[in-house]
Amino acid sequence: MKKIGLALSGGGIRAYAHLGFLSNLEWAKIPVSLISGSSVGAVIGAYYSAGLNLDILKNRLKEIGFLNIFSFILPFYGLSSFKKVANLFSKLGIPESFEELKIPLIVSATDLKKRAPVYFNSGSLWSALFASMALPGVFSPIKMGEMYLVDGGISVNLPVSVLKENGADFVVAVDVNSSSRKFPVITNIYQVVYESVTLMVQRTTEQERASADFLIDIDLEGIGFLDFKKREEVINYSYKNSYQKVLELKKNLEEKGYVQSGGMGSLFVSSLP
């Protein structure tokens, strides 16, 4: 049986857009055999891989603000630990280990010492997600053995190639960073971090985008990766923005014999406000 792989990019609040896409994917009855993700894309991928309800996650994420995630610490390696993130994972029902997932998941992180990507698909899921989310200067790195792990987006923000290396025959890649917010004048540390991360992500993503069999860009121009006030806007917009693209994907997969032609699910996304 042919395997369909799904790569979900990181992007902070922008990655909340994966929720709309995944809801449309379910509606179109497109099966996924393997998922990869970076940073917040990995978190949403883990939730989906666990078979949990997307509507519940959507409503929970709309309620989560800056102070629900960041646990401020004395600056040493970063400004925040993952204490509150762990509590959030527990409340959302995200399993603690990869082995509890219903769909295999690959999480990308970056090893600072080797300056190279690292991939996780077994053992502690939460630790892998913490590492994948550890934006330098914001979260403290995660130490595993001799590795100091930080945000996966620094090395591979859209992990496509690793899916093919692990048996995916057709890879769908969802990138939420094809357009980005730009500041005409840089006046504070947030803008410095934002512009730096955006530059790194763009450079690491080009080759992975080219490797995808079907690429979906969700245009979120004007929204930054820490724009918590726009989280609901991102989620709602992504339903509409990805709807037609999922229909095109469905047709493409039917023509290639990856999925059977037939009716859609019960949710008609294009009718959403």
QUIRAZI-V272514 format. One line per field, one symbol per residue. psi: psi as a letter, one per 20 degrees, with the letter a starting at -180 (. if undefined). A space follows every 50 residues. Layout:
psi = ???
This chain:
psi = pqppqppprrjchhihhhggghghgghiloqphpqqqpchhhghhggghi krphhggghghhipagiigpnprppfhrhqakghhghggghijpqiqhii qhppqppqrpohgilqqpqpjrboggggggghimppigqqqppocjqopa phihgninnghhghhkjphppppopjjhqrppphpoirhghggghggggg gghihghhghiqhopopoolpiprikmhijghgggghhgghighhhghgg gghghijhqqqarraionhiiq.
